[in-house]
Structure formats: structure tokens, C-alpha cells
Amino acid sequence: MEYKENFFNKLSNLYSLYVEVKETILLAEEFDTEKRLYIAPLNQLRNALDHIFKAISKANQEDACESEFKEIKEHITRAGYDALVLLADNVGIFIISEINKYDTDTITHAFPEYYKVIRPTVTDIQETVALLRKEGQVGPDGTFHRYFVQIKNLIQISKEVSKAIPALEEFRQKREKEEKRKTDKTIIISAIIALISGTIFFLLGKFL
């Protein structure tokens, strides 16, 4: 009974990690414009499920059960890291696609935080999770949670970008109106000059 109780305690301790990984996978799919189903993280969860059932069958064998739980945690964590990379890329693409609608001058004046804070932060997070996945690190308890928090911050940044769109659009429209007014003014002045010049030449020709 002691080993069985230990089994359920270990399984329960993995629940919070599983919840964060599952949310990461769902968010990665949500931010994917094509709404694709990602096989890599789901395959890792399938492997984790396989080891869960193996652990159940070895619940009375402490060493064997412990080995299975190590595999369970590794697969769940790797599923999370796979999903983190996908999510970081998808959120980054979303942010860039929103910002790319505007030129540098508009962004600099209406949303200066983008170049100073947002773009460097997005790049840092993308590079960090990509490196982590490449190196295959699983790490101690809490490692995935730290990167999960960063991704939540990245999603918050995407919301800030969305909130900045009205200001960017207002600045662009205002500038377009100013440029149109300047163009119209130039056309009018040119027309007046042409009219005056034509009148002068006409009068000179008449008198001479």
C-alpha cells in the first residue's frame, strides 16, 4: 500500500506541469493562423501516457516505478518545450504581422515601446526557448514554469500590440491627411503661379 500511495502522490505532483503544458499546446494552436494540429508535443504526451500505464503496472516495485516517473516527467516537459517554441513563433508572427502594416515613422511616433522594449523581448524569448528545446534540457522542478511565465508575458505583449493599433492607425491617417493637404496646397500654388505667369506673358505680348 505504501508504494501505491507513493505512486498516486507522484502522479498528482505532475498535474500542475501537465496543465501548463496542455495550455501551451492549446495556445500554440490558437495563435496559428492555419489552426494546425501539432504532432510533436502530442507525440510526447502519448509517450508520457505509455509510461504512466507502465508505472501503474509496477506500482509495487519502487525502483522500477521511480524510473517510469522520470520518463513521464521528461516526456511531458519535452512536450511543453516543443509547444513553447511553436507558441513563441506564432505569437511573434502575429505581432510582426500587426506591426508590419505601418511604416517605421508611424511606429516610432505612435508606439515607441515597440522598438525599445517589445521587439527585443520577443526576440529574446524566442531564442531562449529555441535553445532550450535544441539542447533537450529538462532541468529541475520549476524549469518549465519559468518559461511558461515568459510565454504568458509574450501573449500579454501581443495584447498590448493589439491595443496600440488604434493609435497607430490614427497617426497614419492624420499623417496621410497632412500629406494630402500639403500636396493640394502645392498644386494650388503651382496653379496660381501658372495663372499669374500666363497672365503676365499675355499682357506683355499684348502691349509689346
N, C-alpha and C positions, 0 to 999 in steps of 0.2 A: 504493500500500500504506500509505503514511503516513496518508492521510486515513481509510482503512478502519480502521486501528489506533486512530486518534483517536476514530472513531465508537464502537467497542466499549468504549473506556475511558470515554467519556461515558455510555454506556448502563449500564455497570457502576456508575458513581458514583451513578446514580439508584436503584440497587437497595435501599439501606437506607431511603430515603424511601418507596419503594413498599411495602416490608414493613411500615413503621409505619402507612401509610395503610390497607393491607389489614386489619391488625389492628384499627384503629379502626373500620372498617366492620363487621367481624365482631362486635366488642364492642357496637356500637350495636344490631345485630340481636339479640344475645344478651340485652341488658338491656331490649329491647322486649317487654312482656308479651304483645303480639299477634303477635310473631315476624314482623314485616313485612319485606319486601324493599325497600330504599331505592333509589329510581331516580336521584335527583340525583347522589350520588357515583359510582354505577356508570356514569352517562352521561358524567361527566368522565373516568373511566378509559377508556371507549370512545373518546372523543376523543383521549386520550393515545395509545392504541394506533394510531389512524389516523395520527397524526403520527410514530409510531415507524416505520411502514412507509414513510411519505413520506421520512423521514430515510434509511432503507435505500436507497431509490431514488436519493438524492442524496449518497451516501456519498463520492463523488469530488469533490463541489462544497462546498468548505469553508464559504463564507458561507451558502449555502442550507441546508446540514446544521446549521449553528450555529443558524439561525433556527428550524428544526424542533425542535431540542432545547430551545430556550427555551419553545416551545409545549408540549412534552411535560412539562417540569417544572411549568409553570403549571397544566396540567390535573390532574396527579397531586396537586399541592399543594391545588388547589381541591377536589378530591375528598376530601382529608383534612379540610379545614376544614368542608365540608358534613357529613361524618361526625362531626367533633368536636362540632358544635352538637347533632346528634341524640343523640350519646352522652352529652353533658353533661346534656341534658334528661332522657334516660331514666334515668340514674343518679340525678339529682336527684329524679325522680318515685319511684324505688324507695326512696330514703332517706326521703322525706316520707311515703310510704305505710306504711313500717315504724314511723316515729315517731308518726304520727297515731293510732295505736291507743291511745296513752297521753295522759293529761292533763298540763297544764303542771307541776303539783306533782310528779307522778311523775318526769317528765323532769328537772326541776330537782334533785331529790334523788338519783336513781339514775344519772343520766347528764348531769351539769352541763356536760361538754365540748360537748354539742350546741349550746347557745345561745351559749357563749363562743367556740367555735372552728369547729365543723363547719358550722353553717348559714351563717355569714358567708363561710367558704371556698368552699362550694358556690355561693353566690350570686355571688361574685367571679369564679370560673372560668366560670360560665355567661354572665355579662355580657361577659367578656373575649373568649371565643371567638365569641359572637354579634356583637360589634362588629367583630371581625377579619373575619368572613365578610361582614358588611354592607358593609364598606369595600373588600372584594375584594383585600386585601393578600396578596401572595405573599412578598415580602421576600427577604433574603439567605439563603445556606445556613445551615441550623440553626434557622430560624424555626419551622418546623413541629415540629421535635423538641422545642423548649422547651414548646410547648403540649401535645404528646403526653405529655411527662413530667407536666404538670399533670393531665391526664386520668387518667393512671395513679395519681396521688395521690388523685384523686377516687374511683377504684374502690377504692383502699385504705381510704378513709373509709367507703365502703359496707360493707366487710368489718368495720370497727370498729363500725358501727351494728348489724350482724347479731350481732356478739359481745356487744353491750350488751343485746340483747333479754332474755336470761335474768335479768339484774339488774333490768331494768325490770319484767318480769313478776313477779319475786319481791317487789319493793317494792309493786306494785299489789295482789297477793294478800294481803300482810301488812297493808296499809292497809285492805283490804276486811274482813279478819278483825277488825281492831281496831274498825272502824266497826260491824260486826255485834255485837261484844261490847259496845260502848257502847250500842247500840240495845237489845240483850237486857237489859242492866243497867237501862236506863231503864224498860223495860217491866215488869221485875220490881219495881223500886222503886215504880213507879206502881201496880202491882197490890197491893203491900203496904200502901201509903198508903190505897188504896181500901178494902182489907180492914179496916185499923185504923179508918178513918173510919166505915165501915159498922158495925163492932162498937161503937164509941163511941156512935153515934146509936141503935143498937139498945138498948144498956144504958141510955142516958139516957131513951129512951122507955119502957123497962120500969119504971124506978124512979120516973119522973115520972108 
